[in-house]
Amino acid sequence: MKVILTADVKGHGKKGDMVNASDGYARNYLLPKGLAIVADKSAVNVMESKKSAQAYHKNQEKLRAMELADKLKEAAVEFSAKAGENGKLFGSITAKDVAEQLKMQCHLVVDKKKIHLPDGIKTLGDTKVLIKVYPEITAEITVRVTAQN
């Protein structure tokens, strides 16, 4: 019997998959527990429309991420911080600081978790910072740190 799974079923498939299940298993377990519905024409049409809607939304999200990445490539963020004689900062500039400055200076909203800055910026000068906008889309911005007077 062909059924469409409404939840992940171990050994059979994931939610939204159309699978062949034995008649007894489908009638006695999958259907009564609400784990599947019978794959008739209307259910197949609903499944196809949901999949196409998901693909459309994912594509739109990817396009927005590409636009943000293009804007970020042009962006440069400037900081002014206290530093010692040898150019080392008396603190560090973190991903949170970079995200706040991107919002204030460039009017771009980026989640601090997407900014790849493992140890923070601890020296004066220009630093390239990688931002992971989407799973395959990254952007590189320049963070310029100058000494505070």
SULZI-V698997 format. One record per residue. N is the residue number from 1. SS is DSSP state (2 for helix, 1 for strand, 0 for the rest). OMEGA is omega in degrees with one decimal (* if undefined). D_CENTER is the distance of its C-alpha to the mean C-alpha in Angstrom with 1 decimal. Layout:
N | SS | OMEGA | D_CENTER
N | SS | OMEGA | D_CENTER
This chain:
1 | 0 | 177.8 | 37.7
2 | 1 | 178.3 | 34.5
3 | 1 | 174.7 | 31.9
4 | 1 | -177.1 | 28.4
5 | 1 | 177.7 | 26.5
6 | 0 | 176.3 | 25.0
7 | 0 | 176.3 | 23.6
8 | 0 | 177.4 | 22.9
9 | 1 | -177.2 | 26.4
10 | 0 | 178.4 | 26.9
11 | 0 | -179.2 | 28.8
12 | 0 | 179.1 | 28.4
13 | 1 | -177.8 | 24.9
14 | 0 | 179.9 | 21.7
15 | 0 | 178.9 | 21.4
16 | 0 | 178.9 | 22.3
17 | 0 | 172.4 | 24.2
18 | 1 | -175.6 | 27.8
19 | 1 | 171.9 | 30.1
20 | 1 | 176.7 | 33.8
21 | 0 | 177.8 | 35.0
22 | 0 | -175.8 | 38.7
23 | 2 | -178.0 | 40.5
24 | 2 | -180.0 | 41.4
25 | 2 | -179.1 | 37.9
26 | 2 | -176.3 | 36.4
27 | 2 | -173.0 | 39.3
28 | 2 | -176.4 | 39.8
29 | 2 | -173.0 | 36.3
30 | 2 | -176.6 | 33.3
31 | 0 | -179.8 | 34.7
32 | 0 | -179.4 | 36.3
33 | 0 | 179.4 | 33.3
34 | 0 | -179.9 | 31.0
35 | 0 | -178.3 | 28.9
36 | 1 | 171.6 | 29.8
37 | 1 | 179.8 | 31.6
38 | 1 | -175.5 | 34.2
39 | 0 | 173.9 | 32.9
40 | 0 | -174.0 | 35.2
41 | 2 | -177.3 | 34.8
42 | 2 | 179.2 | 33.2
43 | 2 | 178.5 | 30.7
44 | 2 | 178.2 | 29.7
45 | 2 | 178.5 | 29.4
46 | 2 | 180.0 | 27.1
47 | 2 | 179.9 | 24.9
48 | 2 | -179.5 | 24.8
49 | 2 | 177.3 | 24.0
50 | 2 | 179.9 | 21.1
51 | 2 | 179.6 | 19.7
52 | 2 | 177.4 | 20.2
53 | 2 | 177.8 | 18.6
54 | 2 | 179.7 | 15.4
55 | 2 | 178.8 | 15.5
56 | 2 | -178.8 | 16.3
57 | 2 | 178.6 | 13.5
58 | 2 | 177.8 | 10.9
59 | 2 | 178.5 | 12.9
60 | 2 | 178.4 | 13.0
61 | 2 | 179.2 | 9.3
62 | 2 | 177.6 | 9.5
63 | 2 | 177.6 | 12.6
64 | 2 | 178.8 | 11.5
65 | 2 | 178.3 | 8.9
66 | 2 | 177.6 | 12.1
67 | 2 | 178.7 | 14.3
68 | 2 | 179.2 | 12.5
69 | 2 | 177.7 | 12.7
70 | 2 | 178.5 | 16.3
71 | 2 | -178.9 | 17.1
72 | 2 | -179.1 | 15.8
73 | 2 | 179.0 | 18.0
74 | 2 | -172.8 | 20.9
75 | 0 | 172.6 | 20.2
76 | 1 | -176.9 | 22.3
77 | 1 | -178.8 | 22.4
78 | 1 | 177.0 | 25.8
79 | 1 | 172.3 | 26.9
80 | 1 | -175.3 | 30.4
81 | 1 | 177.4 | 31.1
82 | 0 | -178.0 | 34.3
83 | 1 | 177.7 | 35.0
84 | 0 | -177.8 | 37.9
85 | 0 | -175.1 | 40.4
86 | 0 | 176.8 | 38.5
87 | 0 | 176.6 | 35.3
88 | 1 | 179.7 | 33.4
89 | 1 | 176.8 | 31.7
90 | 1 | 177.5 | 33.0
91 | 1 | 173.2 | 29.6
92 | 1 | 176.9 | 26.1
93 | 1 | -174.0 | 23.4
94 | 0 | 178.3 | 20.1
95 | 2 | 178.0 | 16.5
96 | 2 | 178.5 | 17.3
97 | 2 | 179.9 | 20.1
98 | 2 | 179.7 | 18.2
99 | 2 | 179.0 | 15.7
100 | 2 | -179.8 | 18.9
101 | 2 | 175.5 | 20.7
102 | 2 | -179.8 | 18.1
103 | 2 | -177.1 | 18.4
104 | 2 | -173.7 | 22.2
105 | 2 | -173.3 | 23.1
106 | 2 | -178.7 | 20.8
107 | 0 | 177.6 | 19.6
108 | 0 | -178.9 | 15.9
109 | 0 | 179.0 | 13.5
110 | 0 | 177.9 | 10.9
111 | 0 | -177.2 | 9.7
112 | 2 | 179.9 | 12.0
113 | 2 | -179.0 | 9.9
114 | 2 | 179.4 | 8.1
115 | 1 | -177.4 | 11.7
116 | 1 | -179.1 | 13.5
117 | 0 | -169.6 | 16.9
118 | 0 | -175.7 | 18.4
119 | 0 | -175.8 | 21.9
120 | 0 | 178.8 | 21.7
121 | 1 | -174.3 | 24.0
122 | 1 | -178.7 | 27.6
123 | 1 | 175.9 | 29.7
124 | 0 | 176.1 | 30.7
125 | 1 | -178.7 | 29.8
126 | 1 | 177.6 | 26.9
127 | 1 | 175.4 | 23.8
128 | 1 | -178.9 | 21.0
129 | 1 | -178.4 | 17.6
130 | 1 | 177.6 | 14.4
131 | 1 | 179.5 | 11.1
132 | 1 | -174.3 | 8.0
133 | 1 | -176.9 | 6.5
134 | 1 | -175.2 | 4.7
135 | 0 | 179.6 | 6.1
136 | 0 | -174.5 | 9.5
137 | 1 | 177.2 | 9.5
138 | 1 | 176.6 | 10.9
139 | 1 | 179.8 | 13.4
140 | 1 | 178.3 | 16.4
141 | 1 | 177.8 | 18.2
142 | 1 | 175.8 | 21.6
143 | 1 | -177.7 | 22.5
144 | 1 | 179.7 | 26.3
145 | 1 | 178.4 | 28.1
146 | 1 | -179.3 | 31.8
147 | 1 | 179.0 | 34.5
148 | 0 | -179.1 | 35.4
149 | 0 | * | 39.1
